[in-house]
Amino acid sequence: MIVFPAIDLKEGKAVRLLQGRMEDSTVYAENPLEVAQRFLAEGSQFLHVVDLDGAFAGKPVNDEVIRNIVEKVSLRVQVGGGIRTLDRIEELLQLGVERVILGTVAVRDPQLVAEAVQRYGERIIVGIDAKAGKVAVQGWAETTEITAVELALKMRDVGVQRIIFTDISRDGMLQGPNIESTVQLARETQLQIIASGGVSSLEDLRKLQAQAQEGVSIEGAIVGKALYSGAFTLAEALKTVSQ
């Protein structure tokens, strides 16, 4: 199972939000590049980056920071946040990003996702963020009537193979991920699921890994606040999932 350390970008800084609220942000690092370098030093091969400004504005805001990370740190970087056109996907891939995460556009324009998958294959991931089981969009500012499972099945139909699933109520709260909903999504769709939101302990990672070892298609977990708050180190997390 893969551990994806996370950097959320707001105004060029590494921050964490509580339940996706921009007004509830904590700055953890003025220089996100240094955070990425630390993750690499601790043994990570992957990095999950979200342009929070882009998610709310619907346009790129932190590209210089992303370019700096991609050029100077040998991590496999996946990026999400406000990506709503094929041109924008191409821009990020040209920057050197390995995988692009589509969120709101999966609900608003599934045909665009289909075209993106046709062009770029597994480099396209869909992020599904849910509040009480219903998909939220526009930087989590709006909740729709479609369920996470319904959207995932639609995405599977257009060729998507990988979903990042976030239970918004758990995000940044250090209460543990919603393992039950994550497992349900994996079982009902047979897609590769990356768990996100609320990982608070090494035990959370063990529980997710146990599900993966039993054949549930959980590819990995995104870890953010737990690393920044010192709940455990990335090195400890990587050791836990390698056992």
Secondary structure, DSSP 8 states (H G I E B T S, - for coil): -EEEEEEEEETTEEEEEETTEEEEEEEEES-HHHHHHHHHHTT--EEEEEEHHHHHHSS---HHHHHHHHHHS--EEEEESS--SHHHHHHHHHHT-SEEEE-HHHHH-HHHHHHHHHHHGGGEEEEEEEETTEEEETTTTEEEEEEHHHHHHHHHHTT--EEEEEEGGGTTTTS---HHHHHHHHHHH--EEEEES---SHHHHHHHHHHHHTT--EEEEEE-HHHHHTSS-HHHHHHHHT-
